Amino acid sequence: MANAQAGFELPSSATEIRSKWGWFVALGVALLVLGLFAFWNLIAATVATVLWVGVLMVIGAIAQIVHAFQVKSWGGFFFSLLSGILYGVAGVIAWTNPVLAAVTLTLVLAFALIASGIMRIWGSFQLRPEIGWGWVLASGIITLLAGIIFILGWPVNSLWLLGMVLAVDLTFQGIAAIAFGLTLKGMH
């Protein structure tokens, strides 16, 4: 199958994806609606995020504990078991006290952004002779500033910040999926 626009053969999977453009648009609309809903109630979106993290932590804890008992003879048995138990406790806390979990996760997110920003800034100077190193520097500065802003607003922002992150992510995923789907439609 020849692609008249590009002048080369498309793999059959690329042709199949083009025919499914509507599914990408539908996914994008669904994600966009979910993102707008999350923006509408940031506190509920924060609680949903924390509850989801709690579920994942409990599942991870169960896996860790099962693993520990499967390798009992290993020297790290007690460390592995303790790690699973602590992970499970954290997951249960997320479920029983989502506000406390949101406060903690917001603080962890802030410190992670600060660390990531510092590393990107440092990395940008390692790239300095290369064209475009300034983009890495700008990304690092923005990430560092976001982390600092999150800490300055902590713990009050903990009630809405994780919901905002979820809302922004869902919204941009939705917009990207819609744009991708419409681009595929235009290539028909």
Buried (B, 14 or more C-beta within 10 A) or exposed (E): EEEEEEEEEBEEEEEEBBEEBEEBBBBBBBBBEBBEEBBEBBEEBBBBBBBEBBEEBBEBBBEBBEBBEEEEEEEEBEEBBBBBBEBBEBBBBBBEBBBBBBBBBBBEBBEEBBEBBBEBBEBBEEBEEEEEBEEBBEBBBEBBEBBBBBBEBBBEBBBBBBBBBBBEBBBEBBBBBBEBBBEBBEBE
